[in-house]
Amino acid sequence: MARMSGSSLSVAANAVSANVLAGLVDEIVTRWSAVRLLAAGSAAGINVALLAGKRSVINDQAVSRANRTPILPDDIVATAVARPGERLVLTFRNTTAGALTVDWIVDVEPLRR
């Protein structure tokens, strides 16, 4: 299983982050895989979007405001299956008038056949 994560990603007021998975090891999935997203924001107002290829796994949904590193199973936001060759795109949107931070984890686990 590959784990990609980030801590204290700052998202400016009323802004959307770039793809936080860009350049990471499993940004492009090489085998059929289970994908799990966990996230926790510093306060209310952080929304998340996750794409797997051209499919929207989750679109602009609120994340936990626990203000800590995400933990299982409390902070699971979404799970999905990704196909070989699909690019994962993960962005965060701040809906407030002040900068907020978010901690996130994406686990990519190849499925057994």
Buried (B, 14 or more C-beta within 10 A) or exposed (E): EBEBBBEEBEBEEEEEBEBBBEEBEBBBBBBBBBBBBBBBBBEEBBBBBBBBBEEEBBEEEBBBBBEEBBEEEEBBBBEBBBEEEBBBBBBBBBBEEEEBBBBBBBBBBBEEE
